[in-house]
Amino acid sequence: MFDKGYAHNTLDGIHSTGRMIFKKAVELGIIKPELNPTAFATIPKRIETVEEIGNNQDEIKFLEKDELIKFLRTAKGKRP
């Protein structure tokens, strides 16, 4: 599934939902506990390699000096 580019939180949410559905099915006697496919399933975290971290081209975002001054003056004027 990692090849599809899904975020870990997305996969974890899908897994949690499936786990709840099968848990309820066990409680209702629809399936036996030993037939619950989510009982021992986990979502592995993807670990970035050193090369991937080095190639990561995220741009650092910051305010220029004049933008920061304008922001701070505006924020100071908006105090309750």
N, C-alpha and C positions, 0 to 999 in steps of 0.2 A: 504493500500500500504506500510505502514511502516514495516510490517512484512516481506516484500521482501528484506529489507535492502537498499533501494534506498536512496541516499543522498538527503537532502532538496534541494540543487541546481539543481539536476537532475529533481526532481518533479516540481520545480518551472519553469524550462525550458520547460518541457512538457506542463504544464498549460499555460504558456505564448504563446506557439505556437498555442495551441488550441484556446486560447482567440483571437489571431490575425485572425485565420481562420474564426471563427464565426463572428467576427466584420466585416470582409470583406463580408461575406455572407449577413449580415444585410445591408451593404452599397449597395450591388448589388441587393437587394430586393429578395434574395433567401429565406430568413426566416424573420419573423417579429421580432422586437427587444425583445418583451416579450417572445419569444421562444428560446432566446440565453441561453443555459445551463451554460455558463461561466460568466454570468452577475454578479452574487453574490457569485460565488465559490471562496474559498480561500484555500491555502495550509497551514495547521497548522504546526507549528514547534514542533518537538519532544522535550520534556523537560526531561532531565536526573534526576533521583532520586538521593538522597544523597548516597544510597547504590551503585548505578551504578557508580557514580563518585569515591567512595571509592574503588570499585573493579577494576577500570580502571588500567591496568598494563602497561601503556605506559612507555617505557624505556627512561630515560633521556640520551640524546646523547651529548657528549662533547669531546673535544680533550684532550689527555694526555699532560703533560707539554712539553715533547720532541717534540710531534707533533705540538703543538702551536708555539714553538720556530722555528721549521723548516718552518711552514707556514708563520710566520711573517718575517723571513729572506728572504724567497722567494718573498713575496709580496713587501717588501722594495726594492728588486733588480729589480722589474718589473715596477717601476715608469716611466712614460713618460718623 
